[in-house]
Each structure stands twice: as C-alpha cells, then as structure tokens.
Amino acid sequence: MVGDSYGMELDEVIKKHLTVERTSNLRGNLEKLAAGRVDYVPYGRYSGLFEIERLGLGDRIRMLPVPLTSEGLYLAVSRDSRYAGEMEFIQQRLMQLLQNGTVQRLIDKAVQDYRSNMQH
C-alpha cells in the first residue's frame, strides 16, 4: 500500500529483493491476489482478514499464521500532560493486561462485534 511501512528491516528486504506495485486500495489488491495477478499482499492482520471476509474471498485467499513483522506500537504522552508522571505505572498496567489475557479478550470481543455489525 502507498505509504505503508513494515519496519525498517522488512522495508529494506522489499526494496532490495522484490518487485512491488504500490497502490492505495486494499480491495483492488485483494481482488488482484484472488485473480492471480499478484503473488502476495502484506497487510495488517485484522484489516486484511475483515476485507477478505467482506469481499467473500476467503475461499481463494488465506493469511499466513505467522506475521511478516511485529513492530511495536508506542504510547507517547506530552511532558505537560497530567499523566507524564504516571508512565511507569501505565507501562506496568499495560504489561499486566497483556499477560493476564485482558488484551486478547478485548481483541476477540472487538472482532466478534465487528463481524456481527458486518452482517447487518
């Protein structure tokens, strides 16, 4: 996709070793993939999965179970924020929520809600 980055290491591999057609349309990319006009489409797990389902292409496209890359997503807080002094607590709490399964339960619930809304 135009403007997407997959992390510095993977971006470098793509630049050096692959022929890439960058577009701005996931739907078109997935339709090309289903038609055999491209070999792969890298995209986010859930956005790609939902679009495949929405387009009814699940019988012609499958996602690999292992991600190409796993880039960190960071939380930035202004030094002037009332939360600036709470960064250590926030970090500890986020780690706790990850480790105790709360984050995965929230993701699973959001996926379920999204799929339910797609059917209406």
MIDOSE-1310 file (N, C-alpha, C; in nm, 2 decimals, decimal comma, always signed):
residues 120
mvgd	+0,08/-0,12/+0,00/+0,00/+0,00/+0,00/+0,09/+0,12/+0,00; +0,04/+0,23/-0,06/+0,12/+0,35/-0,07/+0,14/+0,41/+0,07; +0,26/+0,44/+0,11/+0,29/+0,50/+0,24/+0,30/+0,40/+0,35; +0,27/+0,27/+0,33/+0,29/+0,17/+0,44/+0,43/+0,14/+0,46
sygm	+0,47/+0,12/+0,58/+0,60/+0,07/+0,62/+0,58/-0,06/+0,70; +0,67/-0,16/+0,68/+0,66/-0,28/+0,75/+0,77/-0,30/+0,85; +0,83/-0,19/+0,89/+0,95/-0,19/+0,97/+1,07/-0,18/+0,89; +1,18/-0,12/+0,94/+1,30/-0,09/+0,87/+1,36/-0,21/+0,80
elde	+1,37/-0,32/+0,87/+1,43/-0,44/+0,82/+1,36/-0,50/+0,70; +1,23/-0,51/+0,72/+1,14/-0,57/+0,61/+1,14/-0,47/+0,49; +1,13/-0,34/+0,52/+1,12/-0,24/+0,41/+1,25/-0,25/+0,33; +1,36/-0,28/+0,39/+1,49/-0,29/+0,32/+1,49/-0,42/+0,23
vikk	+1,44/-0,53/+0,28/+1,44/-0,65/+0,20/+1,35/-0,63/+0,08; +1,23/-0,57/+0,10/+1,14/-0,54/-0,01/+1,21/-0,45/-0,11; +1,28/-0,35/-0,07/+1,35/-0,26/-0,16/+1,45/-0,33/-0,24; +1,53/-0,42/-0,18/+1,64/-0,48/-0,25/+1,61/-0,60/-0,33
hltv	+1,50/-0,68/-0,29/+1,48/-0,81/-0,35/+1,35/-0,83/-0,42; +1,25/-0,74/-0,40/+1,12/-0,77/-0,46/+1,07/-0,66/-0,55; +0,99/-0,70/-0,64/+0,92/-0,61/-0,73/+0,79/-0,58/-0,67; +0,77/-0,45/-0,64/+0,65/-0,41/-0,57/+0,57/-0,31/-0,65
erts	+0,44/-0,33/-0,65/+0,34/-0,24/-0,71/+0,27/-0,18/-0,59; +0,29/-0,05/-0,56/+0,23/+0,01/-0,45/+0,10/+0,08/-0,50; -0,01/+0,05/-0,43/-0,14/+0,11/-0,46/-0,20/+0,17/-0,33; -0,31/+0,23/-0,35/-0,38/+0,28/-0,23/-0,51/+0,21/-0,20
nlrg	-0,53/+0,10/-0,25/-0,66/+0,03/-0,25/-0,65/-0,11/-0,21; -0,68/-0,15/-0,08/-0,67/-0,29/-0,03/-0,77/-0,38/-0,11; -0,89/-0,33/-0,14/-0,99/-0,41/-0,21/-0,93/-0,45/-0,35; -0,87/-0,36/-0,42/-0,82/-0,39/-0,55/-0,70/-0,48/-0,54
nlek	-0,62/-0,47/-0,44/-0,50/-0,56/-0,42/-0,55/-0,70/-0,39; -0,65/-0,71/-0,31/-0,70/-0,85/-0,27/-0,77/-0,91/-0,39; -0,84/-0,83/-0,47/-0,90/-0,88/-0,59/-0,79/-0,93/-0,69; -0,69/-0,85/-0,71/-0,57/-0,90/-0,79/-0,51/-1,03/-0,74
laag	-0,50/-1,04/-0,61/-0,45/-1,16/-0,55/-0,54/-1,28/-0,58; -0,67/-1,26/-0,56/-0,76/-1,37/-0,59/-0,76/-1,41/-0,73; -0,73/-1,32/-0,82/-0,73/-1,34/-0,97/-0,60/-1,39/-1,01; -0,50/-1,40/-0,92/-0,36/-1,45/-0,96/-0,28/-1,35/-1,03
rvdy	-0,32/-1,22/-1,02/-0,24/-1,11/-1,09/-0,12/-1,06/-1,00; -0,13/-1,09/-0,87/-0,01/-1,06/-0,78/+0,00/-1,19/-0,70; +0,12/-1,20/-0,64/+0,15/-1,32/-0,56/+0,12/-1,30/-0,41; +0,12/-1,18/-0,36/+0,10/-1,16/-0,22/+0,06/-1,02/-0,19
vpyg	+0,00/-1,00/-0,08/-0,04/-0,86/-0,03/-0,02/-0,86/+0,12; +0,09/-0,78/+0,16/+0,11/-0,76/+0,30/+0,01/-0,66/+0,36; -0,05/-0,70/+0,47/-0,14/-0,60/+0,53/-0,16/-0,64/+0,67; -0,22/-0,55/+0,75/-0,25/-0,58/+0,89/-0,34/-0,70/+0,91
rysg	-0,32/-0,77/+1,02/-0,40/-0,90/+1,04/-0,55/-0,88/+1,03; -0,60/-0,79/+1,11/-0,75/-0,78/+1,12/-0,80/-0,70/+1,00; -0,74/-0,60/+0,96/-0,79/-0,52/+0,85/-0,79/-0,61/+0,72; -0,69/-0,69/+0,70/-0,68/-0,78/+0,58/-0,79/-0,89/+0,60
lfei	-0,80/-0,95/+0,71/-0,89/-1,06/+0,74/-1,04/-1,01/+0,71; -1,07/-0,89/+0,77/-1,21/-0,84/+0,76/-1,24/-0,81/+0,61; -1,14/-0,75/+0,54/-1,17/-0,72/+0,40/-1,18/-0,84/+0,31; -1,10/-0,94/+0,34/-1,12/-1,07/+0,27/-1,26/-1,13/+0,29
erlg	-1,30/-1,13/+0,42/-1,43/-1,18/+0,45/-1,54/-1,09/+0,39; -1,53/-0,96/+0,39/-1,63/-0,87/+0,34/-1,64/-0,89/+0,19; -1,53/-0,92/+0,12/-1,53/-0,94/-0,03/-1,57/-1,08/-0,07; -1,58/-1,17/+0,03/-1,62/-1,31/+0,00/-1,51/-1,38/-0,06
lgdr	-1,38/-1,35/-0,03/-1,27/-1,41/-0,10/-1,20/-1,51/-0,01; -1,26/-1,55/+0,10/-1,20/-1,64/+0,20/-1,17/-1,78/+0,14; -1,24/-1,82/+0,03/-1,22/-1,95/-0,03/-1,10/-1,94/-0,13; -1,05/-1,82/-0,16/-0,94/-1,81/-0,26/-0,82/-1,74/-0,20
irml	-0,83/-1,69/-0,08/-0,71/-1,62/-0,02/-0,70/-1,67/+0,12; -0,58/-1,70/+0,17/-0,56/-1,73/+0,31/-0,44/-1,65/+0,36; -0,45/-1,62/+0,49/-0,34/-1,55/+0,55/-0,25/-1,64/+0,62; -0,12/-1,62/+0,61/-0,03/-1,70/+0,68/-0,04/-1,68/+0,83
pvpl	-0,02/-1,78/+0,91/-0,04/-1,76/+1,06/+0,07/-1,69/+1,13; +0,18/-1,68/+1,07/+0,30/-1,61/+1,13/+0,31/-1,47/+1,06; +0,32/-1,37/+1,14/+0,33/-1,23/+1,08/+0,47/-1,21/+1,01; +0,47/-1,13/+0,91/+0,59/-1,09/+0,84/+0,68/-1,02/+0,94
tseg	+0,62/-0,93/+1,02/+0,70/-0,85/+1,11/+0,61/-0,82/+1,23; +0,67/-0,78/+1,34/+0,59/-0,74/+1,45/+0,65/-0,61/+1,51; +0,60/-0,50/+1,46/+0,65/-0,37/+1,50/+0,58/-0,33/+1,63; +0,66/-0,26/+1,72/+0,60/-0,21/+1,84/+0,51/-0,09/+1,82
lyla	+0,41/-0,08/+1,89/+0,33/+0,04/+1,89/+0,35/+0,11/+2,03; +0,39/+0,23/+2,03/+0,43/+0,30/+2,15/+0,33/+0,41/+2,18; +0,32/+0,44/+2,31/+0,23/+0,54/+2,36/+0,32/+0,66/+2,39; +0,28/+0,77/+2,33/+0,35/+0,90/+2,36/+0,26/+0,99/+2,45
vsrd	+0,32/+1,05/+2,55/+0,25/+1,14/+2,63/+0,33/+1,27/+2,64; +0,26/+1,38/+2,63/+0,32/+1,51/+2,64/+0,38/+1,53/+2,78; +0,50/+1,59/+2,78/+0,56/+1,62/+2,91/+0,47/+1,71/+3,00; +0,38/+1,78/+2,94/+0,29/+1,87/+3,01/+0,16/+1,80/+3,05
srya	+0,14/+1,68/+3,01/+0,02/+1,60/+3,04/+0,02/+1,57/+3,19; -0,10/+1,56/+3,24/-0,12/+1,52/+3,39/-0,08/+1,38/+3,41; -0,06/+1,30/+3,30/-0,02/+1,16/+3,30/+0,13/+1,14/+3,29; +0,21/+1,25/+3,26/+0,35/+1,24/+3,24/+0,42/+1,17/+3,36
geme	+0,38/+1,19/+3,48/+0,44/+1,13/+3,59/+0,40/+0,99/+3,62; +0,31/+0,94/+3,54/+0,25/+0,81/+3,56/+0,29/+0,71/+3,46; +0,40/+0,74/+3,38/+0,44/+0,65/+3,27/+0,48/+0,51/+3,32; +0,55/+0,50/+3,43/+0,59/+0,37/+3,48/+0,47/+0,29/+3,52
fiqq	+0,37/+0,35/+3,59/+0,25/+0,28/+3,63/+0,17/+0,24/+3,50; +0,16/+0,32/+3,41/+0,09/+0,29/+3,28/+0,16/+0,17/+3,21; +0,29/+0,17/+3,21/+0,37/+0,06/+3,14/+0,34/-0,07/+3,22; +0,35/-0,06/+3,35/+0,32/-0,18/+3,43/+0,18/-0,24/+3,41
rlmq	+0,09/-0,15/+3,41/-0,05/-0,19/+3,39/-0,08/-0,25/+3,25; -0,02/-0,19/+3,15/-0,04/-0,24/+3,02/+0,02/-0,38/+3,01; +0,14/-0,40/+3,07/+0,20/-0,53/+3,07/+0,12/-0,64/+3,14; +0,06/-0,59/+3,25/-0,03/-0,68/+3,33/-0,15/-0,72/+3,25
llqn	-0,21/-0,63/+3,18/-0,33/-0,65/+3,09/-0,29/-0,75/+2,98; -0,17/-0,73/+2,92/-0,13/-0,83/+2,82/-0,11/-0,97/+2,88; -0,04/-0,98/+2,99/-0,01/-1,11/+3,05/-0,13/-1,18/+3,10; -0,23/-1,11/+3,15/-0,34/-1,18/+3,21/-0,45/-1,21/+3,11
gtvq	-0,43/-1,18/+2,98/-0,52/-1,21/+2,88/-0,63/-1,11/+2,85; -0,63/-1,00/+2,92/-0,73/-0,90/+2,90/-0,73/-0,84/+2,76; -0,61/-0,81/+2,72/-0,59/-0,75/+2,58/-0,65/-0,85/+2,48; -0,61/-0,97/+2,48/-0,66/-1,07/+2,38/-0,81/-1,08/+2,39
rlid	-0,87/-1,08/+2,51/-1,02/-1,09/+2,53/-1,08/-0,97/+2,46; -1,02/-0,85/+2,48/-1,08/-0,73/+2,42/-1,07/-0,74/+2,27; -0,96/-0,79/+2,22/-0,94/-0,80/+2,07/-1,05/-0,90/+2,02; -1,06/-1,01/+2,09/-1,16/-1,11/+2,05/-1,30/-1,06/+2,05
kavq	-1,33/-0,98/+2,15/-1,47/-0,92/+2,16/-1,49/-0,82/+2,04; -1,38/-0,74/+2,02/-1,39/-0,64/+1,91/-1,41/-0,71/+1,77; -1,34/-0,82/+1,75/-1,36/-0,89/+1,63/-1,50/-0,95/+1,62; -1,55/-1,00/+1,72/-1,68/-1,06/+1,72/-1,79/-0,95/+1,70
dyrs	-1,77/-0,83/+1,76/-1,86/-0,72/+1,74/-1,85/-0,67/+1,60; -1,73/-0,66/+1,54/-1,71/-0,61/+1,40/-1,78/-0,71/+1,31; -1,76/-0,84/+1,32/-1,83/-0,94/+1,23/-1,98/-0,93/+1,25; -2,03/-0,91/+1,37/-2,17/-0,90/+1,39/-2,23/-0,78/+1,31
nmqh	-2,16/-0,67/+1,32/-2,20/-0,55/+1,26/-2,19/-0,56/+1,11; -2,10/-0,64/+1,05/-2,08/-0,65/+0,91/-2,20/-0,73/+0,85; -2,27/-0,81/+0,93/-2,38/-0,89/+0,89/-2,51/-0,81/+0,88; -2,51/-0,69/+0,94/-2,63/-0,61/+0,95/-2,63/-0,50/+0,85
